[in-house]
Amino acid sequence: MQAVIAILVFAGLMAVKSTLAAQHVMGGSQGWEESVDFDSWSSDQSFKVGDQLVFKYSGLHSVVELGSETAYKSCDLGTPVNSLSSGNDVVKLSKTGTRYFACGTPGHCEQGMKVKVNIVSSDSTAVPSPGSGSSSDSDSSSGHGLRRASIGYMLAVGSLIMGLVWSF
């Protein structure tokens, strides 16, 4: 019976780990649009391995992933790592490091429609800068990760309780 409890607790803890990932809607409620100050928006975010970036935009835009900071700074869209154009693109952050994204529409990158994303490990204690929790944009980004974490914790505790009930 102890083996069953151990398995249930382990499964619950794995559920918690997987639910800690967050979806960050690029630009918050405004989405991937020219009017967003992406430097300011991204400074209020904490990007972790396992999180997802969601690019929501109209047909006037696209998403180009750039391979280097040099390409990012100069808006060199000539050799993209990846190009996306669905209007609702999801990019999984699978490893630590820095990734660079820009709009592929001519002139938009030069006008500031680009973002640099610094990804830290999922067990990192990095916290967004002050003020990130006070804007409505946080509801559409890292806030979902907290709600999902609560569900994961409930699953873990529920699994533990069920295991204890079954053992008696």
Solvent accessible surface area in square Angstrom, and as a share of the most:
residue,aa,sasa,rsa
1,M,122,0.54
2,Q,155,0.69
3,A,69,0.53
4,V,60,0.34
5,I,31,0.15
6,A,60,0.47
7,I,116,0.59
8,L,41,0.20
9,V,45,0.26
10,F,131,0.54
11,A,54,0.42
12,G,2,0.02
13,L,99,0.49
14,M,96,0.43
15,A,26,0.20
16,V,11,0.06
17,K,121,0.51
18,S,80,0.51
19,T,29,0.17
20,L,88,0.44
21,A,29,0.22
22,A,8,0.06
23,Q,66,0.29
24,H,0,0.00
25,V,20,0.12
26,M,0,0.00
27,G,2,0.02
28,G,1,0.01
29,S,90,0.58
30,Q,108,0.48
31,G,5,0.05
32,W,0,0.00
33,E,51,0.23
34,E,79,0.35
35,S,91,0.59
36,V,15,0.08
37,D,91,0.47
38,F,2,0.01
39,D,100,0.52
40,S,59,0.38
41,W,19,0.07
42,S,18,0.12
43,S,66,0.42
44,D,43,0.22
45,Q,20,0.09
46,S,19,0.12
47,F,9,0.04
48,K,52,0.22
49,V,41,0.24
50,G,21,0.20
51,D,6,0.03
52,Q,53,0.24
53,L,0,0.00
54,V,6,0.04
55,F,0,0.00
56,K,98,0.42
57,Y,23,0.09
58,S,52,0.34
59,G,85,0.82
60,L,133,0.66
61,H,11,0.05
62,S,24,0.15
63,V,1,0.00
64,V,13,0.07
65,E,15,0.07
66,L,4,0.02
67,G,54,0.52
68,S,47,0.30
69,E,64,0.29
70,T,106,0.62
71,A,15,0.12
72,Y,18,0.07
73,K,138,0.59
74,S,73,0.47
75,C,14,0.08
76,D,74,0.38
77,L,48,0.24
78,G,61,0.59
79,T,116,0.67
80,P,55,0.34
81,V,97,0.56
82,N,66,0.34
83,S,70,0.45
84,L,42,0.21
85,S,91,0.59
86,S,88,0.56
87,G,17,0.16
88,N,90,0.46
89,D,11,0.06
90,V,78,0.45
91,V,12,0.07
92,K,118,0.50
93,L,0,0.00
94,S,76,0.49
95,K,150,0.64
96,T,77,0.45
97,G,37,0.35
98,T,56,0.32
99,R,57,0.21
100,Y,22,0.09
101,F,1,0.00
102,A,0,0.00
103,C,0,0.00
104,G,24,0.23
105,T,38,0.22
106,P,122,0.76
107,G,30,0.29
108,H,23,0.10
109,C,1,0.00
110,E,115,0.52
111,Q,128,0.57
112,G,34,0.33
113,M,1,0.01
114,K,39,0.17
115,V,0,0.00
116,K,69,0.29
117,V,0,0.00
118,N,83,0.43
119,I,7,0.04
120,V,48,0.28
121,S,44,0.28
122,S,52,0.33
123,D,123,0.64
124,S,32,0.21
125,T,124,0.72
126,A,45,0.35
127,V,124,0.71
128,P,38,0.24
129,S,46,0.30
130,P,132,0.83
131,G,45,0.44
132,S,18,0.12
133,G,68,0.65
134,S,100,0.65
135,S,52,0.33
136,S,83,0.54
137,D,37,0.19
138,S,18,0.11
139,D,83,0.43
140,S,28,0.18
141,S,0,0.00
142,S,35,0.22
143,G,15,0.14
144,H,71,0.32
145,G,5,0.05
146,L,133,0.66
147,R,128,0.47
148,R,75,0.27
149,A,7,0.06
150,S,61,0.39
151,I,91,0.46
152,G,0,0.00
153,Y,119,0.45
154,M,131,0.59
155,L,96,0.48
156,A,13,0.10
157,V,83,0.48
158,G,30,0.29
159,S,26,0.17
160,L,70,0.35
161,I,92,0.47
162,M,90,0.40
163,G,0,0.00
164,L,78,0.39
165,V,92,0.53
166,W,139,0.49
167,S,38,0.25
168,F,204,0.85
